[in-house]
């Protein structure tokens, strides 16, 4: 798993371990996923230690400052694309090649804001990378060899550093309604990742029905997940 040292990645790694699985994680540093050789080393380490890789999760991701595109520094836009999209492409290339060789395995790619086509002002680059990631995964589902599969994990709004970047009073109110803590989401997400690893799978925690229910009940429940 990439991006497994904090947030959702760390939570998933802990859950997989509790289920008795062996877990190898890559760091959250940007350079880890930009360089395909580092991901190849991660794969090779896992195979050396455990003989095979049954599941690979592309989880590493970064966000951007909430700014219009023309005000966003070039280096920041490039970093977001490099990690969120190029990094996933690199991870998929390494994992799918290895899984084709061993004859089995599943790759999960992690969705985020923008994956469903919803546009949010100030997050154009981040949203574009997540939208592209969803297309990439659906396209790969048509390419994978027999025994190998890919799918999408959608954790919804989780109170990680990524989500809470540049928190505002308005966003805080919405997060309290729709977001969940890592320890709430990752046990469920890990179970789904283990049991629904079929080609083209799309696992969603925050479904449209759940969103509507939380919005409708917000005046009465007074949910609070942001401390």
Beta strands, then each sheet from edge to edge (+ up, - down):
strand 1: 55-58
strand 2: 105-110
strand 3: 148-154
strand 4: 201-204
sheet 1: 1+ 2+ 3+ 4+
end
